[in-house]
């Protein structure tokens, strides 16, 4: 995999995000769920330890990933477009 391109979409709460990644030589689109490990209610050691453990055991701080085929990525894009362009 080379020439990674990505966009990070942040949650309104400020503690989670979704990273959309793709590569020129791969047809799939990767979605990664990120969390800061710190809820809005304050710094909780349990969450800090969980976040650190994910980095140690998985090598990354994101909680999960979804890999989409080009067709499924288009469905997601269509659904997002419909959600933001609807008439209220």
N, C-alpha and C positions, 0 to 999 in steps of 0.2 A: 504494500500500500504506500502510495506516495502522493504528494500534493494534497494533503488533507485540507478541506474547507469546512468551516463550522460556524454555527451561529448559536449563541446562548440566549435563551428566552427565560426571563426572570419571573418568578411568582410575585404577586402583589404583596404577599406576606413578608418577602425578603429573605426567607430561609430555604427556599427550594428553587430549582431551575431545571430546564430541559435543554440539553445540548443536542443540536441537529448536526451530524457530521456526514460528509461524503467525500469520496476520492475519485479522481479522474479514471482510474483503472478498475473500479468496482461498481457494479450496477446498483448495489443495495444502498439504503439510507440508514444510518444508525441514530437512534434516539437514546440518550443517556439521561437518567434522572439523577440530579445532584441535590444534596442537602448540606446545609452548613453544620448540621448537628446541634445547632443551638436554637431551641424554640423561642418564640417571641416572649414567653413568660420569664425569661432570664436564663442565665448560664447554669445548666444542670450537669454535674459531673458524669452522671450516667450517659447522657447524650455525647459528651466529649469523648468518653472512653469508647463508646460504640463507633463514633466517627473515626477515631484513631485506629481501632481494631480493623475497620474496613480497609483502611489504607495499608495496614501491615499485612493482612491476610489476602486481600484482593489486588493490592497495588494501585488502587484508585479510590477516590472518595465518593464516587457516584454509587447510588443504591442499586441500580439495575439498568439494563439496556434492552432496547427493542430494536431488532434489525428488520427493516421493511424492504420488500421487493419494490421495484419501480412502480408497479401497479398499485400496491398498497400505499406507497408514499403519495401517489397522486390522489388516492381516496382520502388520505389524511388532509392533504392540501385543500381538496375540494370541500371537505367538511369544515375546516377552519375558515375558508373563504365564505362559506354559507353562513357560518356563525357570526362573523364580523360584518357582513354586508347585508344582513336582513333588515327589513323595514320594521320599525317598531310602531 
